[in-house]
Amino acid sequence: MATANVMDKIVSLAKRRGFVFQSSEIYGGLGSVWDYGPLGVELKRNLKERWWRSMVYERDDIEGIDAAILMHPKVWEASGHVSGFTDPLVDCKQCKNRFRADDPRLKGTPGEPDGQCPVCGTKGNLTAPRMFNLMFKTFMGPVEEVAAVVYLRPETAQGIYVNYLNVLQSSRQRVPFGIAQIGKAFRNEITPGNFTFRTREFEQMEMQFFVKPGEDERWFEEWRAARMQWHVDVGITPSKLRFHPHAPDELAHYAKAAFDIEYEFPFGWHEFEGIHNRTDFDLGRHQEHSGKKLEYLDPVTKERFLPYIVETSLGADRLALVALVDAYREEEVEGEPRVVLRFHPAIAPIKVGVFPLVKKDGMPEVAMRIAADLRREMPVFYDDGGSIGRRYRRQDEAGTPFGVTVDGQTLEDQTVTVRDRDTLQQTRVAADQLRAFVRTRIAG
Ligand code: GAP
């Protein structure tokens, strides 16, 4: 597959089949904000539910929370985001476009006569780089004044830190333990792009693990390995996954060590999850700024300490993009081209397509009954339009792992054929066993 236009094809498929639409499209769209359609919302939900299950349900040392997007403005002073969550930006005084100072398209030196704007091409109109905060501001209450400024959270993590004692006390956990959360975050990204890869509104799935200082490095290694394995288990191609350790000059202001998990997109290797050793930076800062003691008292050893935090931070939208890109294949089947999304059945938006072979002889009625029975447990698509081959292709493109066909034999012996999306093998299954047959194959 030529890499140059694979992304274009995926973007077009995503729109045509209802995975992702541009936000406010009828008004010309809103820059780098996207909406999920009927298939996209299922894909993303399946990924989020799987993450939640692995973090919160399958472990007894992690609790879930759902904190508000709006937080006390002092949170962001303590966290370092008011002063440090900035990008150096350059403005063109001629065409009013804004660029990151490290944008490779900029020529010459911004602020000097040779600085050239990549959009209007004029020289000498670029300002010297200025720091620009990425947080979205809004106003709380009826008056728009400085005192009423609040921010849309740029990461979900802080909602966990400020609730750490509440969770500890209400859940009766002991260090080491973790808190997991899925929620929206907002960043006024200046060079967004690559479809849903970098957006201004996105969802994060973050887990903060609180440990005794000195045990942080061991837990960091443990979580690093566990997170990589999780992606492999979701069906992402292992050879397209790698770690990127942060060099000292890449580390965020809060981190002692960090590894990105990267995926090889058609536009190169890029991060979609970060594992960070945040030390006691965050709790230390919140303790200082709130004046409230955030130390942990070990009930056994009676030691008091501020826990260190190992964070795993995964973008739900970026993960959905990884899943979509990784599943996309152009193949030839019986001399005919097909586009197929080879999702792991557990994350596929629709699990089963149900088709009557022909629209007569009572086949649609039987097929509809089968579809209704399957729908009690899983998303199903009933389709009686067009040739059976075309109906299979439509479900291939949606990534549906199983196609069930009701044919003449069904009317005689109550069996159906089940077509496997990937192997194309057809298996005859008794209609009353169908739900169990599919259930075991989509469990992941
Ligand atoms: N709490 C740590 C934190 O937020 P980050 O590396 O800035 O760390 C973590 O972000 C993850 O959140 C990224 O790996 C990515 O998946 C997702 N993410 C961050 N900014 C994003 C954006 N503008 N659009 C989509 N996803 C984003």
Residues whose N, C-alpha, C, O or C-beta is under 5 A from the ligand:
A	BS01	GAP	P154 E155 A157 R187 E189 T196 F197 R198 T199 F202 E271 F272 E273 G274 S313 L314 G315 R318
